């Protein structure tokens, strides 16, 4: 049979195995290799809530999907072109994601009777899953790794830990990936602590590559040409890391120290972890005793003049509600990040969702308006965090920034920006002019109050959760309360002046407008492209700013007969839009499965409407 | 160089609105009298003083002080105060909480602040009742207390704030009574000198819902026999006739009378709040009427590293070693690649 190299536009590869099989690393290395090669890509890890679920069971399967393209890739991909299954459970958990033409690489050594039984197979797994028509490559990866390292002097457990490199080598052969990046990675990963591990890993990687080149089962290999339109210096970034860095950037721009008070919670913890690494950049982090202490410490730090943030996920946001009201009432700058996960309550902690929007908008007692923003891609999390901090500091308001598990754990290559391209941040700090400081007197334009942190001479004043007058004096006077309630709401509404207009992707008028917010960005974009390729005319907008909404929102909506709001909940944003602009006809495309949209979900929804 | 302040400098223009006869007035007075001394002695400018509170009658106190003040939410004053202190360690942070605020809804923050030994001075007003919500039992109400939510008496034991602090290895605990203004000022000054978390318990009277709860020990006629003011280097002697004292009885304490059963002044213990003698200090904090006099004054005052110093030192150490100094450098750190 003639070996063919086939040039493809994009491929989706899913690496899956036991939690301990190193599939997250394998996937990450494959992704980074492709990024350095010049491809566009999007990744998403899909891991169980258990750190090490029982070995070999479906519950313990950890997966990492990477979508590599020669042009801009917007999602981690719906279905995969190649599945790597390190054991029967991984095959079982992921078979449903295979394309009809998919290649399946399995580790034969794990497909023994015990392995099959643990995964719940009684006969031939490929027949049971009805995937026997796929291109199945069965390789004794454990055995081949043992052979590769039999003279290495390593013990058997250490040898077995290298088998993911064998798999990676095979994948690199199949997709014609250069190995240089992986060599460099092994070098820097092991140089200091375990230099003895560099050579064995290299050897296994190469042996895997060569093995794939020699077996008959792999008839064709593939190339994905680099995307040469984007030039510059790049790095990979996850959403959680980008949020942490966005705050550090805002701290530098504003000249204020950064304070983060947080309590660990999946999938937001990595933000606190990342911030705690960068104390050299004027960052103070506190891992507090609970979620409430996290936000309350941050509010205290804000009163003392720091740029204060707290990071959490849904259940934590619930716990922070009362304190968030305190920040609304005291009109102190504060950013609360909610990396959303499937709820309610503990829900499905490692699964993504957009179900906290209503809580962010309305989840407090009393009239309690605040700014709500969202991030739309892992790299965009940087800008979103920067903007959230800028708005909080310049408008003296708490801001809730909504991210999602899908963004927080997902990563993408990011063209590194220059801080000189970012706007200045001007906190409303004031010093004494000799007169008595009235904390709730407002800027006539923005209605933002001034900020006199503790320690500012001559500006002693009291704030708190009780209603007050402009002068900061307690008041239960009816008219004063209504005035203050309306002013706090109007202050948030006037943030609109700093918000860019919506940009329509597609014609400004037409039959249907696709609407999204947050992490569904890439899927809706890809769906719009797919629909256009099918000959349909669709337009699309995406909201990063939820409250207040951009000022041209109503005008944009008025150009379309149908508005399809796509979101990973039962319709929070659609409901919100109905209260704002009831004159329009909103249709919904919803998914509440703890999973991102498939591009197909949105395409089908549109086709059902048109 | 700090300005000289007077009591007047610390009084705000707000009318104090506690019930007539409330024990909180005297603690407020003690604080307003102590702060000028603290500022002068420690070179603190008034704008560096901040008073943080939670919710409850006593938590209104910041409004009556002409300093920076934060009247936060129920139970969370400790966390707000912690954030303030970590953000700016130069500040003199005073917290005001009631027994419900600090020990019920805020119990978690209370023990963790003690564990961290952050330099905050906590004025814990203990009137053994929820006053602001009109008379429900609190975590310090006596067993069997009859209140509106315990009409047949409570069936739960109270906390003793002192043993709770010392059980968490707190570095400072002191106690006073609302009627003992001089002792209150004395322990506030000591707390301000202490580096680390300082808990001061004030036994206060609630004239409306728990009138006279502490009078069995603090009443004018009985206080000499039923309280013991501890001072460093002084013998633990008390009583109208100054003839009673605290002595060791094996591993326990006992009350002895000088001149009886061959007891002399030499048998009486001498107080040392600075000794790291948690066992003895715990027994002193735990002394209860009628078996013992209730200990007032500074019971424990030991020196340990503070949280905010740890934070500051770590930041300095990391900064000294760091190769990344700007965000631009951060963005280019680690693994990057160039597409030409």
Interface residues (C-beta under 8 A of the other chain):
Chain A: X32 X35 X36 X38 X185 X226 X228 X230 X231 X232 X233 X234 X235 X236 X245 X248 X249 X252 X257 X259 X261 X278 X279 X280 X281 X284 X286 X288 X289 X290 X292 X293 X296 X297 X298 X299 X300 X301 X302 X303 X304 X305 X306 X308 X322 X323 X325 X326 X330 X416 X417 X418 X419 X453 X454 X455 X456 X457 X458 X459 X460 X461 X462 X463 X464 X465 X466 X473 X474
Chain B: X12 X14 X45 X46 X47 X48 X50 X52 X55 X62 X63 X65 X66 X67 X68 X69 X70 X71 X72 X73 X76 X78 X79 X80 X81 X82 X83 X84 X85 X86 X87 X88 X90 X91 X108 X109 X112 X311 X314 X315 X318 X319 X321 X322 X324 X325 X326 X327 X328 X330 X331 X332 X334 X335 X336 X337 X338 X339 X340
